[in-house]
Amino acid sequence: MNHTPDLRQRAQLTELMDEPCTREELRGCLRDIARLNRWFLGYRPVLHWLDLVVPASAAWPIHILDVGCGYGDGLRRIERWALKRGIALELTGLDINPDAVAIAAEASPPKSTIRWIAADVLRHAPDRPVHLVVSSLFTHHLAEPDLIRFLEWMELHAALGWFVNDLSRAAVPYHFLRLFSKLAHLHPFVQYDSPASIARAFVRQDWETICASAGLAPGAVSIRPFKPARLCVARSKPQ
């Protein structure tokens, strides 16, 4: 990016990964985003939440739907988390881009039982009960009206709760990712999209307004930062 946007407000930008591209280009981009997730503890917020909300033993497998699953690295990490704990899960990855779904399936080991679906979540009717919905680095891609609809969709379909793992809009991570992605020679899409994602991300006040617009009471959700540069929204439904 050639100039620093005004980070006091959400930037109206598009990301290269959201534009038409070849499957090979998208694969290289998603692979490097997964590298950033590993390097900067991107899976930690979701796994921390799952430790709190997933029962150690249940009479049925817990079905987790990952919306905007991309490369599928987040779901594969959840699958390893569950295997280590002996927890029975059903895992489904959903992405609007059929190429991303194909790439996620190709990147998964043969023994993986994750199911992959190409669909627009706002038009998707799950064919089986969903207990938990998670999303990582997805919500900043949405316009606010669609984000409100997404929260309403999760509230309708997630029986036990949902978790949004996304970025926080701030100057330090913006400049750090802008420089780091170049120094690490990451995919050109990632070099542009990483700071753009920070500039498009939401801050706590944004989330409070959006949650209220989706009909969620202030005490119904938890908005919590995770270092580095994450801001997460959690909803655990009373049982």
N, C-alpha and C positions, 0 to 999 in steps of 0.2 A: 504494500500500500504506500502511496507516495506522500500522504499527509496524515497527520494524526487527527482523527475525528474528535468532536466534542463529546467526551465520555460522560458528560453530565446528563445526556439523553441518549436513548437507544438509537444506534445508527441504522439508516435504511440502506442496507447493502445486500447484495447477493453473493453467494459463495460459488466458486468454480465447480465444486463437487455437485452442486444442484443443477448445473447446466448440462446440456447434452454432451456426452463424451463417450469414448470407446470403453469397452469392458476392461481392457488392459490399463487404461488411464485410471479408471475408478479403482481397480484392484491395487495399483501402486499407491494411490491416495489413502485408501482405507487401511492398507497395511501399515503405512507410516503413522496414521492416527492411532492405531493399536500400539505402536511403539511408544508414542507419547503417553498413552494410558498406562503402559507398564512403567515407564520411567518416572512418571509423576503421580503414581498411586491413584489412578483414575477409577479403579474398581473398589477402592476402600469404602467409600460412602455407602454403596449398595450392599456390600457384604456386611458392613456394620449394622445396617438396618435389618437385613435378613436374620442376623444373629438375634435380634430383638423380637421379630415378629413370627418367624417360622417355628412351629412347635417341634421339639426334638423327636416326638413320636406323634403320629396322626393315624387315624383309621383309614385315610385315603391319601394318595399322592397329591401334594400341593402343586397346582398348575400355575406357573409363572409365565406371563406374556411380556416379552421385551419389545417395545414399540420403537421403531427406528433403529433396528438392530445392526445395520451397517455390516461391518466385517464379521460380526458374530462373536467377537472376542469377549465381550461382556458375558454373554450367555455361556460360553465355554468355561469361563472362569467360575460362574455360578455352578455349573455342572461339576467341576472339580471340588468346589466347596462342599456340595451336597454329598458327593461320594466319600469324601474324607470323614464326614460326620454320620454317614449311614442314613441320610435323610432321603426319602422317596419323593422325587420331584417329576413333574411333567413340564418340559420346557418348550416354549414356542417363540420363535423369532419372527417378527413382522417388519417389513420395510416396503415403502411405496415403490422402490426401484427394483424391478426384477433382476437386473444385473447384480445388485448388491446381495440379493437373496441367493443367487447362483454362486457368487463369490464366497459367501458365508458357508454354504454347504460344502463347497470344494475345500475350504480351509479347515473343516472339521474332521477329526479322526474317524475312521470307520466304525469304531465302537460307540461313538456319540449317538444319543437317542433324541437329539434336538430336532424339532420339526420346524421347517422354514416356510413362510407364507409371504407372497407378494400381494400387498393390498394397501389401500388408503385406509388408515385406521378410522377416520371419521365416517367412513361408509362400510366399515367392517362389522359383521355380526358374528361373534365367536360361535363355533360349532360345538363347543364344550364349555362347561363352567370355568371361569377364570377366577382364581383366588387372589393373586397378586399381579399388579402391572408395574413394570419398571421401565424407565427410559433414561438413556445416557446421551448427553450432547445432542439432544433432539429438539427440545422445546425452543431454543433460540432460532431455529429455522422457521418457526411459525409466526405469522402475523397475530397480533393480540386477539382478534375475534376467533381465529382458529384455535389459539391456545386455550381460550375460555371453553370452546366446544370440546377440546381434548380433555380438559379437567372434568367436564360434565360426563364425557364418555367413560372415563376411568371410574368416576363415582358411580355410574350406572352398572358397570360390568365387573369391577374388582370387588369380590365379596369380602376380602379381608383387609384390603388397603392398596395403596399405590405409593410409588417413590419416583421423584424426578431428580436426576443427577445431572446438573448442568454447570455452566460457567458463571462467574460473577464479573460484571462490567467494572473494570478498574484499570488505572494507568499502568501500574507495575506489571501485572501479567500481560497486558497488551504489548508493552515494549519488550518484555522478556521473550515472549513467544515470537515476536517479529524478528528478533535477532537470533534466537536459538535455532529456529527452524531453518534459517539460512546457514548458520555455522554447522549444523548437523547434516546439511545437504539433504534435507527431506524433500519429498515430492513437491514439484512446483505448486500444485494445488494447495498443499498443506502450508507452504510458505505464505501464500496469500490468505488462505481461509482461517488459519489459526488466529492472527490478530483480528480478522474480520469477525470471527465467532465471539471474541471477547467484546468487541464493539457492539455486537447485536444482542448480547446477553442481558439478562434482567438483574436488577438489584432488589433488595428486600422490599422496598416501598412498592416497586412494580408488582412483585408477587403478592403482596397484601391486597392491592387493588384488584388484581386478576382473580385471586381466590374469592374475594368478596363478590365479584361479578359472576363467578361460577356458582354462587349460592352457598359457599362454604363459610361457616361461622369462624371468627378469629381463633377460637380454641380448638378447631377441628384439625388444623394442620400445624406442622412444625417446620419453620424455615431456619435452616442452620448452615453456616459456612463450614467447609472442610478445606484445610490447606493441602495443596496450593490451588488457589483460584477457583474453588468450587462453591456453589451455593445450591443447596438441596432442599426440596420440599417433600415432606413426608406426611402421609395420611394413613393412620391405623384405625380401622373401624372397630367400634366396641362390639364384642361378641356376646 
